[in-house]
Amino acid sequence: MKIYNKYIAAIAVSLVLASCKAPMATVIQDDVKNNIPENFKQDEQQDVNNNSGTTPWRQFFTDPNLVSLIETSLKNNQELMITLQEIEIAKSGVVAKKGKLSPTVRAGLGAGLKKAGRYTSEGAGDASTEIEPGKEMPDPLGNFEGGLMANWEIDIWKKLRTDKDAAVAHYLSTVEGKNFVLSNLIEEVADNYYELLALDNQMDIIQQYIKLQTRALDIAKIQKQAAAATELAVKKFEAELAKSKATEYTIRQQITEKENQINALCGRYPQPIVRTKESFMSTIPQTVYTGIPSQLLANRPDIKQAELELKSAKLDVEAARKEFYPSLEISATLGLEAFKPSYLVKLPESIAYNLVGELAGPLINKSAIKANFQTADAKQIQALYEYDKTILNAYLDISNLMSKVKNIDQYYQLKSQETQALDQSIDIANQLFKNSRADYLEVLLNQRDALDAKMELIEAKQKQLSTVVDIYKGLGGGWK
C-alpha cells in the first residue's frame, strides 16, 4: 500500500513539473510613449494649465443652432447606438468571466431502468441479494434520483482572475471607444454645419454676380445698338451669365446634399437645417490652447482605448501562459437515490453523495495550448504597435493643425485684401466700359477674378472654423 501511494505521489509531482514548463511572453518596450516630446514645437513653450481639450463641448460651441444639431445627433446617431451595444456586449463578457470564479451548482431529477445479464458479476450479485429478508432485488432494476450537483475550478494560479481582468480592460476600452465616437460625431456635425453656411454664403455671392452680369449684359446690348460695341461682346456677357446660373444650380445641389448629410448624422429623414448665414463671415474662431503633448494620453479617448486594449492583450498572454499549469477541479453531488420512488423518503438509507477532487495538466501534445499562447503573444505585440501608432498620429495631427491655424489665418487676411481690391476694380471697369474707355474683356476678367476671390474667401473662413474644430477634437475635446 505504501509503495502504491509513492507511485501516486510521484505521478502527481511529475504532472506538476511537466505542466509548469510554460513559455515566456515577449517583453515589450514602449519607446514611443516614453519618448514623447515635451512640446508640440521645439522652439515654443506650451502652457500646461491651458488645454482646450478639457473644455466641455457646450462651452466650446456658442452657435445655438449648431448646439441643437449636436444634441440631436447624440440622441439619434446610429453609429453611436451601435457602439453603445458593443459596450453592453463587453459588459456581459465581464460578468461571464467573473461567474467562472464561483462554483457551478445545478439541481436535477433523473429516472432510469437497467437490466444486467444474469451471467455477469453484476447480474449474479443482484440475483443473490435481498433488499429485505425474503425480498429479492427487482429485475430489471429501476433508478430514481434527485439532488444537487456542484463543480468548481479552484483558481490556484489566478488564471480565471486574469481572464476576468482582461475582460474588464476590454470593457473599459469599449467605453473609451464610445467617447471617441462622440468626439468624432461632434466634429463631423460642426464641420458639415460650417460647410453648409459657406455654401449659403457662396449662393448669395453667385446671385449677386448674376444680377451684376445681367446689368453688364444690358449695357452691352445698349452699346451694340449705339454701335459702341459688337455682337461678340454681347455673346461673351451672355455666356458668362449662363455660366454663373449653372454654378448657382451646382451650389443648390451641394446645399441639398450637405443638409441631408447633417440629417443622416442626426439620425433623421431629410428636413431643413435651421441656421443663420448672415453672421458667418464675421464669426471669429475660438482661441485654442494646446497644453503639452503628454496630456494627450489622458485626454484623447482613442489613445486611452488603445492603452486599455494593450493592457487586455497583456493579460490575455498571461492567462494563455497559465493554461500550461495543472488545474484543480472539485466536483460534488448530494441527493436521494433509490430503485423505487417510495424508497426515496427512507432516510438516511436513500441519501447519496459524491466528492471528487481532480488535479490535471497537459503532458503530451500541447500544440493547441502553445498555438493559443503564441497567438495571444502576437496580439500583445500588435496592440503595442497600435497604441504607439495612435500616440504618434495624435501628436502629428496637433502639430499639423497648429501650423494650419496660423497659415489659414494669414491666407484669410490676404484673401480679404484681394477681394476688396477686386471689388473696387469692378466698379472702375464698369464705369470705363459705360464710357467706352474699357473693353468688355476687362470687365469680364475683373468680374471673374472678383467672383473667384470671394468664393475662396468664404472657403477660407470655413477652413478657419473647421480647423479650430479639428484641433479641439485632436486635443481630446468633444466627449465630455
C-alpha positions in Angstrom: 0.0 0.0 0.0 2.8 2.4 0.9 4.5 1.6 -2.5 1.2 2.3 -4.3 1.0 5.7 -2.5 4.5 6.6 -3.5 3.7 5.9 -7.1 0.7 8.2 -6.9 2.7 10.9 -5.4 5.5 10.5 -8.0 2.9 10.8 -10.8 1.4 13.9 -9.3 4.8 15.6 -8.9 5.7 14.6 -12.5 2.4 16.1 -13.7 3.0 19.4 -11.9 6.6 19.7 -13.1 5.8 18.8 -16.7 2.9 21.2 -16.8 4.9 24.1 -15.3 7.3 24.3 -18.2 5.4 27.3 -19.7 7.0 29.6 -22.4 7.8 33.2 -21.5 5.9 36.1 -23.0 7.7 38.6 -25.2 8.9 41.5 -23.2 7.9 44.7 -25.0 9.2 48.3 -24.6 7.0 51.3 -25.2 9.6 53.7 -26.6 7.0 56.0 -28.3 5.2 56.7 -25.1 8.4 57.1 -23.1 10.0 59.5 -25.6 7.0 61.8 -26.3 8.3 65.4 -26.8 7.8 68.0 -24.1 6.2 70.4 -26.6 4.4 70.3 -29.9 7.0 72.7 -31.3 10.5 72.5 -30.0 11.0 76.3 -30.3 7.8 77.1 -28.4 6.7 76.6 -24.8 3.1 75.5 -24.2 1.1 76.3 -21.1 0.4 73.1 -19.1 -2.5 74.7 -17.4 -4.4 75.8 -20.6 -5.8 72.9 -22.7 -8.9 73.4 -24.8 -9.3 69.6 -25.0 -10.7 69.7 -21.4 -13.4 72.2 -22.3 -16.9 70.7 -22.5 -18.4 71.0 -26.0 -21.4 73.0 -24.8 -19.0 75.7 -23.7 -16.8 75.5 -26.8 -19.6 75.9 -29.4 -21.6 79.1 -29.0 -23.9 78.9 -32.0 -27.3 77.8 -30.6 -28.3 76.2 -33.9 -25.1 74.1 -34.0 -25.6 73.1 -30.4 -29.1 71.9 -31.1 -27.9 69.8 -34.0 -25.2 68.2 -31.9 -27.7 67.4 -29.2 -30.0 65.7 -31.8 -27.1 63.7 -33.2 -26.1 62.5 -29.7 -29.6 61.1 -29.2 -30.2 59.6 -32.6 -27.0 58.7 -34.4 -27.0 55.1 -35.4 -23.2 54.6 -35.2 -23.3 55.8 -31.6 -26.1 53.4 -30.8 -24.2 50.5 -32.3 -21.2 51.5 -30.2 -23.4 51.5 -27.0 -24.4 47.9 -27.8 -20.7 47.0 -28.1 -20.3 48.3 -24.5 -23.2 46.1 -23.4 -21.6 43.1 -25.1 -18.3 43.7 -23.4 -20.0 44.2 -20.0 -21.7 40.8 -20.4 -18.2 39.3 -21.1 -17.0 40.6 -17.8 -20.0 39.0 -16.0 -19.3 35.7 -17.8 -15.6 35.7 -16.8 -16.5 36.7 -13.2 -19.0 33.8 -13.0 -16.3 31.3 -13.6 -14.7 32.2 -10.3 -17.7 30.8 -8.4 -18.9 27.2 -8.2 -21.5 26.0 -10.6 -24.5 24.4 -8.8 -27.2 22.6 -10.6 -30.4 20.8 -9.5 -31.6 17.7 -11.3 -34.0 14.8 -11.4 -33.5 11.5 -13.2 -35.1 8.2 -13.7 -33.8 5.1 -15.5 -34.2 1.3 -15.9 -31.4 -1.2 -16.2 -31.2 -5.0 -16.6 -27.9 -6.7 -16.1 -27.1 -10.0 -17.7 -27.7 -12.9 -15.4 -24.3 -14.4 -16.0 -22.3 -11.3 -15.2 -20.8 -10.4 -11.9 -23.4 -7.6 -11.5 -26.3 -9.8 -12.5 -25.2 -12.7 -10.3 -24.7 -10.3 -7.4 -28.2 -8.7 -7.8 -29.8 -12.2 -8.0 -28.3 -13.3 -4.8 -29.0 -10.1 -2.9 -32.1 -9.5 -0.8 -33.3 -6.0 -0.1 -35.2 -7.2 2.9 -35.5 -10.7 4.3 -37.4 -12.7 1.7 -37.5 -9.9 -0.8 -35.1 -10.2 -3.8 -33.6 -7.4 -5.8 -36.1 -6.4 -8.6 -35.1 -7.3 -12.2 -35.0 -5.1 -14.2 -33.6 -2.6 -11.8 -35.0 0.9 -11.7 -33.2 4.0 -10.6 -34.7 7.2 -9.4 -32.6 10.2 -8.2 -32.7 13.8 -7.4 -30.3 16.3 -5.9 -27.7 19.0 -6.3 -24.5 18.8 -8.4 -21.7 21.3 -8.0 -18.5 21.9 -10.0 -15.7 24.3 -9.0 -12.4 25.1 -10.6 -10.1 26.3 -7.9 -8.2 29.3 -9.2 -4.8 28.3 -7.8 -2.8 30.1 -10.4 -5.2 33.1 -10.7 -5.8 32.2 -14.3 -9.5 32.9 -14.0 -8.9 36.2 -12.3 -6.5 37.2 -15.1 -9.2 36.3 -17.6 -11.7 38.5 -15.8 -9.2 41.4 -15.5 -8.6 41.1 -19.3 -12.4 41.3 -19.9 -12.6 44.3 -17.6 -9.9 46.1 -19.5 -11.6 45.3 -22.8 -14.9 46.6 -21.4 -13.2 49.9 -20.4 -11.7 50.2 -23.8 -15.2 50.0 -25.4 -16.3 52.9 -23.1 -13.3 54.9 -24.4 -14.3 53.8 -27.9 -17.7 55.3 -27.3 -16.1 58.5 -26.2 -14.1 58.6 -29.4 -17.2 58.1 -31.4 -18.8 61.0 -29.6 -15.8 63.2 -30.3 -15.8 62.3 -34.0 -19.5 62.8 -34.2 -19.4 66.3 -32.8 -16.5 67.2 -35.0 -18.4 65.9 -38.1 -21.6 67.7 -37.3 -19.7 71.0 -36.7 -17.6 70.7 -39.9 -20.6 69.9 -42.0 -22.6 72.8 -40.4 -19.8 75.3 -41.3 -19.6 73.9 -44.8 -23.3 74.4 -45.2 -23.0 78.0 -44.0 -20.2 78.5 -46.5 -22.4 77.2 -49.3 -25.2 79.5 -48.3 -22.8 82.5 -48.5 -21.5 81.3 -51.8 -25.1 81.1 -53.1 -25.6 84.7 -52.1 -22.4 85.8 -53.8 -23.3 84.0 -57.1 -26.8 85.5 -57.0 -25.3 89.0 -56.6 -23.0 88.4 -59.5 -25.8 87.1 -61.7 -27.5 90.5 -61.1 -24.3 92.3 -61.8 -23.7 90.3 -65.0 -27.3 90.9 -66.1 -26.8 94.6 -65.9 -23.5 94.3 -67.8 -25.3 92.4 -70.5 -28.0 95.0 -70.7 -25.3 97.7 -71.1 -23.5 95.6 -73.8 -26.8 95.4 -75.8 -27.4 99.1 -75.5 -23.9 99.8 -76.6 -24.3 97.5 -79.6 -27.4 99.4 -80.6 -25.4 102.6 -80.4 -22.6 100.9 -82.4 -20.2 101.3 -79.4 -19.9 97.5 -79.0 -20.1 94.4 -81.1 -22.2 91.2 -81.1 -19.2 89.4 -79.8 -19.3 91.4 -76.6 -23.0 90.6 -76.1 -22.4 86.9 -76.6 -19.5 86.9 -74.2 -21.6 88.5 -71.5 -24.5 86.1 -72.3 -22.1 83.1 -71.9 -20.7 84.4 -68.6 -24.2 84.9 -67.3 -25.2 81.4 -68.3 -22.1 80.0 -66.6 -23.0 81.8 -63.3 -26.5 80.5 -63.4 -25.2 77.0 -63.9 -22.9 77.5 -60.9 -25.9 78.5 -58.9 -27.7 75.2 -59.6 -24.5 73.3 -58.7 -24.4 75.1 -55.3 -28.1 74.3 -54.8 -27.4 70.6 -55.2 -24.4 70.8 -52.8 -26.6 72.5 -50.2 -29.2 69.8 -50.5 -26.6 67.1 -50.1 -24.9 68.8 -47.2 -28.3 69.2 -45.4 -29.0 65.5 -45.9 -25.6 64.6 -44.7 -26.2 66.5 -41.4 -29.7 64.9 -41.2 -28.0 61.5 -41.5 -25.7 62.3 -38.7 -28.8 63.3 -36.6 -30.4 60.0 -37.5 -33.5 61.5 -39.2 -35.1 61.9 -42.5 -34.4 65.0 -44.7 -35.6 68.3 -43.3 -34.4 71.9 -43.5 -31.4 72.7 -41.3 -32.0 75.7 -39.1 -29.1 78.1 -39.4 -28.2 81.8 -39.5 -25.9 82.5 -42.5 -25.6 86.3 -42.2 -23.1 86.3 -39.4 -20.9 83.6 -40.9 -18.2 85.8 -42.4 -17.9 87.9 -39.2 -17.6 84.8 -36.9 -14.3 84.9 -35.0 -12.8 81.4 -34.5 -12.3 80.2 -30.9 -8.8 80.6 -29.4 -7.4 77.1 -28.9 -4.9 76.2 -26.2 -2.9 73.0 -26.8 -1.4 72.3 -23.4 1.5 69.8 -23.7 1.8 66.5 -25.6 1.8 64.2 -22.6 -1.8 65.5 -21.8 -3.0 63.7 -25.0 -2.5 60.4 -23.1 -5.2 61.4 -20.6 -7.5 63.5 -22.8 -7.8 61.6 -26.1 -10.2 58.7 -25.9 -8.6 56.8 -28.8 -5.3 56.8 -27.0 -6.9 55.6 -23.8 -8.8 52.9 -25.8 -5.6 51.7 -27.4 -3.9 51.7 -24.0 -6.6 49.6 -22.4 -6.6 47.2 -25.4 -2.9 46.8 -24.8 -3.5 46.0 -21.1 -6.2 43.5 -22.1 -3.8 41.8 -24.6 -1.0 41.5 -22.0 -3.5 39.9 -19.5 -4.6 37.5 -22.3 -1.0 36.4 -22.7 -0.7 35.8 -19.0 -3.9 33.8 -19.0 -2.8 31.8 -22.0 0.6 31.0 -20.3 -1.2 29.7 -17.2 -3.0 27.2 -19.4 0.2 25.1 -19.2 -0.2 24.8 -15.5 -2.3 22.0 -13.9 -5.9 22.8 -13.0 -7.7 21.7 -9.8 -11.4 20.9 -10.1 -13.7 19.8 -7.3 -17.0 18.0 -8.2 -19.7 17.1 -5.6 -23.2 15.7 -5.7 -25.7 15.4 -2.9 -29.2 13.9 -3.2 -31.5 11.0 -2.9 -31.3 7.8 -4.9 -33.3 4.5 -4.9 -34.5 1.9 -7.3 -38.1 2.6 -6.3 -39.7 6.1 -5.8 -41.3 5.1 -2.5 -37.8 4.3 -1.1 -36.6 7.9 -1.7 -38.2 9.0 1.5 -36.4 6.4 3.6 -33.6 8.3 5.3 -30.7 8.1 5.7 -30.6 4.9 3.5 -31.5 6.8 0.3 -29.0 9.6 0.8 -26.3 9.6 -1.8 -23.3 11.8 -2.2 -20.1 12.1 -4.1 -17.0 14.3 -3.7 -14.1 14.2 -6.2 -11.0 16.4 -6.5 -9.0 16.3 -9.7 -5.6 17.8 -10.5 -4.8 17.6 -14.2 -2.4 19.2 -16.5 -1.2 18.8 -20.1 1.7 16.4 -20.7 1.7 15.3 -24.3 0.5 17.1 -27.5 0.3 20.6 -26.1 0.3 22.1 -29.6 -3.1 23.7 -29.2 -2.2 25.4 -26.0 1.1 26.6 -27.5 -0.7 28.0 -30.5 -3.1 29.9 -28.3 -0.2 31.3 -26.3 1.7 32.3 -29.5 -1.5 33.9 -30.9 -2.0 35.9 -27.6 1.7 36.9 -27.6 1.5 38.2 -31.2 -1.7 40.1 -30.4 0.1 41.7 -27.5 2.8 43.0 -29.7 0.2 44.1 -32.3 -1.6 46.0 -29.6 1.6 47.8 -28.6 2.2 48.9 -32.2 -1.4 50.1 -32.5 -1.0 52.1 -29.2 2.3 53.6 -30.4 0.8 54.5 -33.8 -2.2 56.2 -32.1 0.1 58.3 -29.9 2.3 59.3 -32.9 -0.6 60.1 -35.1 -2.2 62.2 -32.4 1.0 64.2 -31.9 1.4 64.8 -35.6 -2.2 65.8 -36.0 -1.9 68.5 -33.5 1.4 69.7 -34.9 0.0 69.9 -38.4 -3.2 71.6 -37.2 -1.3 74.2 -35.1 0.6 75.2 -38.3 -2.6 75.1 -40.3 -4.4 77.5 -37.9 -1.6 80.1 -38.3 -1.3 79.7 -42.1 -5.1 79.8 -42.8 -5.4 83.0 -40.7 -2.7 84.6 -42.9 -4.4 83.2 -46.0 -7.7 84.7 -44.9 -6.3 88.1 -44.3 -4.7 88.2 -47.8 -7.8 87.0 -49.5 -9.8 89.7 -47.8 -7.4 92.3 -49.2 -7.6 90.7 -52.6 -11.4 90.8 -52.5 -11.6 94.4 -51.5 -9.2 95.4 -54.3 -11.1 93.4 -57.0 -14.4 94.9 -55.8 -13.0 98.3 -56.4 -11.6 97.3 -59.8 -15.1 96.0 -60.9 -16.6 99.4 -60.2 -13.8 101.1 -62.1 -14.1 98.7 -65.0 -17.9 99.1 -65.3 -17.6 102.9 -65.3 -14.9 102.8 -68.0 -17.0 100.3 -70.1 -20.0 102.6 -69.9 -17.9 105.4 -71.2 -16.4 103.2 -73.9 -12.9 103.6 -72.4 -12.6 99.9 -71.5 -13.0 96.8 -73.5 -15.6 94.2 -72.4 -12.9 91.6 -71.8 -11.5 93.8 -69.0 -15.0 93.9 -67.4 -15.4 90.1 -67.7 -11.9 89.3 -66.3 -12.5 91.6 -63.3 -15.8 90.0 -62.6 -14.4 86.5 -62.8 -11.4 87.3 -60.6 -13.7 89.0 -58.0 -16.1 86.1 -58.0 -13.3 83.6 -57.6 -11.7 85.6 -54.8 -15.0 86.0 -52.9 -15.7 82.2 -53.2 -12.2 81.5 -52.0 -12.6 83.9 -49.1 -15.7 82.1 -48.0 -13.9 78.8 -48.2 -11.0 80.2 -46.2 -13.5 81.3 -43.5 -15.0 77.8 -43.4 -11.5 76.3 -43.2 -10.7 78.6 -40.3 -13.7 77.5 -38.3 -13.3 73.8 -39.2 -9.6 73.7 -38.4 -10.3 75.1 -34.9 -12.9 72.3 -34.5 -10.4 69.7 -35.7 -7.7 70.8 -33.3 -10.3 70.8 -30.5 -11.2 67.2 -31.3 -7.5 66.4 -31.7 -6.7 67.6 -28.2 -9.4 65.2 -26.9 -12.3 67.6 -26.8 -15.9 66.9 -27.6 -16.8 63.8 -25.5 -17.1 65.4 -22.0 
